[in-house]
């Protein structure tokens, strides 16, 4: 049962979850490892038959290093940022690939979106600026994605500054 003085949850004006882009799927990774392993095995066997047996071990080492590099890349892809705008607050939640959570809650009326723009490459960095402090956001997005995100977030911040609107039916 709801009481008269209970406040209803605020409507969400904007919500986005930003994740790092990984162009190689797990199937693609498996195929790449098969091709790299097969090529390394053929090349290593050729050197082994030619009498250069130490090269065989190094051929396996490069496949192992390639595997470890992709595993690190996939582990770092677990990081994400969640940005939510309501009429009274802007919440930024950053979760690292290790699971460490950092969360900031700001008043959208006092927040300004700042961009570092390079003439050739486009938007390089995005910052939320409030009371002289800067918070870097969307760091793992590309330039075009940052521009699109900045436009959507600016629109949401503008809507939050205007305040709630009421619809009147007559």
N, C-alpha and C positions, 0 to 999 in steps of 0.2 A: 504494500500500500504506500502511496506517495503522499507526502505532506505538501501543504501549500507553499511553504518556504523553501523546499528543495529546489535547487537550480537544475535546470536541464543541461545536459552536456552541450558544450558549444559546438556549432557546426564547423567542420573542417573545410577551410577554404582551399588548401593546397596540401598535398602529401606526395612525397616521392622517396623512393628507395634507390640509391645510387650504388651500383656495383661495378667493380673493375671488369673491363672487357677482356675476354680470352677468345682468340680466334680459332684455336684448335680444340675440337671436342675430344671427349675421351676415346671415341672410336678412331678419330684421326691420330691421337697420341699413340694408340695401340698399333695402328698401321705404320706410323713413322718409326716406332721402335722395332717393329718387325723388319722393315726395309733397312734401317741403320744396322741392326744386328746381323741380318743376312749379308749385307755388303761387307761389314767388318769381318764376318766369319770367312767369307770367300777371299778377301784380301789377306787376312791373317793366315789362312791355310796356304795360300800361294807363297807367302814369305816363309812359312814353316817348311814347305816342300823344297824351297830354294836354299834352305840351310840357315836362314836368318830367324831362328826360333824366338829371340827376345821380342821381335816385332809383333808376334802373335799376341802376347800379353798386353801390349800397348793398344792393339786394335780393340781388345775387350774393354780396356780402360776408358777409351773415348765414348763408347756406348754407355758405360756406367755413368760417366760425367753428364752426358746428355740426359739420361734418365733422371739423375738427381736435380739437374737444372729445371726440368719440367715439373718435377714434384714440388720444388720450392715455389715455382710460378703458380701452380694450382693451389698450394696452401695459402699463398698471398691473396688469391682470388676470393677467399672467404671474408675479406674485409668488406664493409659496407657503411654507407651513411644514410640516415633517415632524416628527412626534413619535413616538418609539419607546421602549417600556419593556420591558426584560428584567429578570430577577431581580437583576442586579447593576448596571445602569445605565439612566439616563434620558437620551436623546439628543434635543436640539431643534436642528433645522437650519432656519434661515430664509434664504430666497433672495429677494432683492429683484427688482423688475421689470427692473432693469439687469443682473441675473445675479450681484450681489455675495452671497457666501455667508458667513453667520455660523453657527457651530456651537458648542453647549455640551453637555458630558457631565457629568451629575450622578449622585450616588449616590441611588437612590430611597428609601433608608432615611431620609435626612436632608432630603428635599424635602417641602415643604408647599405645597398649592395654596391660594392666597389669592384671594378674590373681592371686587370692589367692586360692591355691589348698591345700586341705586336703588329706592326703594319703588314707584315707578310704572312704571319701564321695565324692571326686572329687572337681570340681570348686565350691568354696563357694561364691566368689565375683569377679566382673569384674569392672575394672577402665579404663577410658581413661586418659592418662597422657600427659600433654602438658605444657611446660614452668614451670615445678615444681608444677603444680596444678593437682589434681586428681578429676575426676568426676565419681561417682558410677553410673553404668548402669545395667540394666537387674536384678534388685534386687528381683523381684518376680518370676523369673524363677527357675526351679529346676536345679540340678547339670548337668544332661544330656542335658537339653535345653540350659543352659549357655555354655556348651562346644561346642555344635553345632552352637550357635549364635556367639561365639568367633571365631570359625574357619571361618565362612562366613564373619564376619566383618574384620578379618585379611586379608583374600583374597581380599576384596574390598579395604582396605587401601593400600595393595600392588599394586593393579591396579591403584589407584589414584596417588601413588608415581611414578609409571612408566610414567605417563602422558598419554595424548590422543594418540591413534594410528590411523594411516591413512591407508585406504585400497586403493591400486592402482590397477586399472584394466588395463590390457594391451591387 
